[in-house]
């Protein structure tokens, strides 16, 4: 008989990317259109189909939300054509691509969907109505609040 788990951590992680941080949130189901797949806790934008989504995006006007972790997905990312949860209102944990400060504006990188602040550099788009709820250093976890106010396309 093979053992499923042979080691364990003494303490659980506080959070992980794509984990909802509150119970009051709204999540849509979208179809992953990015061929390389889309990880958890990154910004996604409108894809080519009505319910499609792609990683990052070409402007803030096409932002649709942040991917939610699915515990049934074993590869820590959604594969192309998978149904994926996308939070558009509520608070979610994400790994930040640059230092962020509670109350600060939220941006996403157009090519990767990584969330940070305008100071992170590269092509960044600001998400209207989004705010950082906690401070974090680059590569750390932070709580991101989304207002649910999506831009009109």
Secondary structure as UniProt FT lines:
FT   TURN            17..18
FT   STRAND          26..32
FT   TURN            35..36
FT   STRAND          38..39
FT   STRAND          43..46
FT   TURN            50..51
FT   STRAND          52..55
FT   HELIX           60..62
FT   STRAND          63..67
FT   TURN            71..72
FT   TURN            74..75
FT   STRAND          77..78
FT   TURN            80..81
FT   STRAND          83..96
FT   TURN            102..103
FT   STRAND          107..109
FT   TURN            110..112
FT   STRAND          115..116
FT   HELIX           118..120
FT   STRAND          124..126
FT   TURN            128..129
FT   STRAND          131..132
FT   TURN            138..139
FT   STRAND          141..147
//
